[in-house]
Amino acid sequence: MVTQVEITDGLRQLGLDRSSDVLVHSSLKSFGYVEGGAEAVCQALVDTCGTVLMPGWTFDLTGVGVPPGLERPDNAWPPAEDWATFDAGMAEATAYRDDLPVDKWLGQIPDVLRTSFAPLRSSHPLMAWLAVGERAAEVLAGQRLDWPLGPIEALGGDVLLLGVGHTSNTTIHVAEQHLGRSLFYRYAKIGEGSWAELPNISGSSQHFDLLEPLLRPATTEVMIGDCRARRIPIAAILEVTRQLVLADPAAMLCTGDHDTRCAAAIQQRLKQL
């Protein structure tokens, strides 16, 4: 069993305190049994750190397909065959609201932060962020509809990986996008019968763990229960990724896998050279 006190102690062992601003990617089950569940994890984070940022994304509820006839180069997503197909998807989708639950694939912890800690939430129809703490409003103001990852840049500080790998590390996408790759258009329902095209949505991350050896010198690590907890400065992640992609436009992208986003991301980068 892991207690809130033990989680707090582990965060402090990582060097976190009230001056720390952290972007948290997490897995509750990685801890083992947590007394108080996800709420205890959130409470430890909020009590320890100055500002806590988490993804509050809603792709599964608000996302819709590509409208027919609307094709973007290297976008890795074909348009719907006809308007009837597209309209059926629209009917099933939910227009974005601030009270929508966070996508389940992001884990339980972000949605408990949403329901129990009164965070501020940005209003991007696919990639809203949740923030609690002293700089919450400032950090969320870094997001625009055309730059959904802006809060990461506004935050600075550190990425905190709680029981997850770099495949969950969204900051790597920021560096990719600075260099002209992993820039996709996606679509969301924004009202009854209304949809929006949203640029600069990030792509595949399945090979991001290849960065771990390169980031190890900048990583602080402790075990909290069964959870491998890692703290990595955002600046280090951006620089290491930048150097890797500059050296190889296809770095960390799939080779031989059936993910069309990888091939599209490579082509996006090559067009920038």
N, C-alpha and C positions, 0 to 999 in steps of 0.2 A: 504494500500500500504506500502511496506517495501522498504527502500532505501539502497544503498550501505553504506552510512554513518551509518545507524542504524545497519546494519549487522556488520560493523567494530566495532561499539561501543559494541555490544553484545559479540563479540569475545574477546574484551579487558576486559569486565566484567568477562569472564571466566578465566582471568589471562594470556591470550596469548599475546606474544610480539615477537620481532625479535629473541629472544633466543629460541623460541618454535619450536619443530619439531612435526608435527601432521599427523596422518593417518586419512583421512576424508572418512566417509561413509555418504551419503546424499540423501535427497529428496527435489527437488526444490519446488514441490507443497505444501510441509509442511509449507512453509513460508507464504502462501497466495500469493497475487500478488506482485511480485518483480519488481521494476522499473529497467530495464536493464537486467532482466532475469538471467539465469545461469551465464552469464559473470560477472554480478555485484557480485554474490556470490564468484566466483573464484577470482575476483580482490580484494575483501575484505580479502580473505584468504591469497593470495600472498603478499599483502601489510602489513598484520599484522604479519604473522608467518615467521620464518627463513627458514623452509623446509616444503613443503606440499607434501604428498604422497597420491595417489589415485589408486584404481584398474583400470587397462586398459585392462581387460580380453576380450577374443574373442571366448569363447566356441561356441557360436551360428554360427559363420562363419567358424572356423578352426577345430572344433571338428568332429571326425568321430567315428564310432562304433568299437567294438572289432573285430579284424580279426578272421576268422573261425579257430577253433582249438587251439586258444590261451586263455587258462583259467588260472587265478590266484586265489589262495585260498582267500576266504573272500573278493572278489572284487566287489560283488553286481552289476555285469553287464555281462550278458551272451554274448558269441561271436555270430557273424553273422552266419546265417544258412549255407551260402555258399559264395564263392568268388564273385559271380555275385552280391549278395546283398551288400557285402562290397564295391565292386568297384563302384556301383551306388551311395553309400554314399560319396565315395571319389570324384566322378565327381561333386557332388553338393557342396562340401566344397570348401573353399578358402584357399590357402596356406598362412601362416602367413607373413605379411608385417608390417613395423612400422607405415604405414599410415592407417591401418584398423580402422574402428570405434569401439568404446567400446560397449560391449553388452548392449542393451537397458534396460534390467532388472536392471542394475546398476544405472539407472537414467541419467538425462541430464547433470548434473554437470561435471562428469569425461570427457565426450566427448567434452564438451566446453573447458575444460582445455586443452585437446589434440589439438583442432583446433585453439585456440586463444591465448595460452600462451607459445607456443614453449617448452613444457616440454621435459625432457629426458624420454626415454621409454626403458624398458628392452625388451628382445627379446624372452621370453618364448612363445612357440606356443599356449598355452592356457591361461596362467596367467601372461601376461606382466603387469608391473606397470608403472605408470606415476609419475614423481617427478619434482618439481620446487623448486629452492632455493639453499642456500649455500651448503648443504650437498647432493644435488640430486644425483650426480655421485657416491659418497661413499655409499649411501643407496641402490641404484640399484645394485651396485656391490655385495651386499649380496645375490643376487638371483643366484641359479644354476638350471640347468635342473632337478636335483634330489632333490632340496629343494626350491620349488617355493615361499614359505612364508618367505624366508630369509630376504627380505627388511624390514619386520616388526621388526625383531630382530636387524638389523643394524640401524634402525631409533631410537629405544628407544622412549623417549618422551611420547606422549599421543595419545589416540584414541579420535576423535571428531565425535560424532554422531549428525548429523543435521537432525532432524525430522525422524530418523529411530531408530529401536530398536536393541537389542543385537543379533537378528537373522541376522543382517548385519555385526556383529562384527567379522571380520576374525581373529583377534588376539586370540580369544578363540580356534580356530583350531590349533594355534601354540602350546599352552599348551597341547592340546589333542595329537598332534603328538609326542611331547617330551615323552609322556607316552605310545606310541605305539598303538594309535587308530586313526581312521579317516585317514588312509593311503591307498589311492586307486590308481590304475593304470588307466590312461585314455589315449586317442589316438587323434592325431592331424595330419592334412595334413601339410606337410612342403615343398612340391614342387610337380611338376607335376608327378603323379604316385608314390609319396613318402609319407610315413607316419612315425610317431615316437611314441613309447611307452613312456609315461611320468609318473614317480612314484610320490608318496606323494601328490596326489591331495586330497583336503579335502572333507569331506562328508556332512551329514545333519546338519543343524543349526536351525531347526524349533522350538526347545525347549530351545534355548539359553537365552531367556528372564527370565528363572528361576534363572539366575545368578543376576538379577538386585538387589534384596534385599541384597545380599551378597556384591555387589559392591557399594552400596549406600554410605557407609562412605568415599569411595575414590572418589566419583563423585561430580563434580561442575556443576551446572545447571543454565541456564537462559532461558527466552523466548525471541525469536527474531521474532517479528510479531507473527504468529501462530506456529512457529517452536520451538519445545522443543530441545534445544541445550545442549549437555552433553559432558563434558571433563573428561576422565578417564585415569590415568596413565597406560601405557602398562604393567609396572612391576606389578601393582596391579591385572590387569586382568589375567596375567600369574600365579601369586601365588594363587589367589582365585580358578581359574580353576584347578590348580594342586592339591590343597588340596581336592577339591570336587571329582575329578576323582580317586585319591588315596583311598578315603573313599568308593567310589562306582564306579566300572568299567562301570556301565550303566548310570551314572549321565548325565542328559540332553538328553539322547537318547530316541527315541520314544518307547512307550510300547503300543502295540495294534494297532499302525499305520501301514499302508502298505508301509513302506519305508525300503527296504531290506538293505540299507546302514547302518541303525541303528543296525540291528542284526549282520551284518558283522563287524562293528566297535567294538561291544562288544566282539566278538570272537577274533578280533585282540588284544584287550587289555588283555583278559584272557590268551592268549598265552604268554604274557610278564610277567605274575605273577609266 
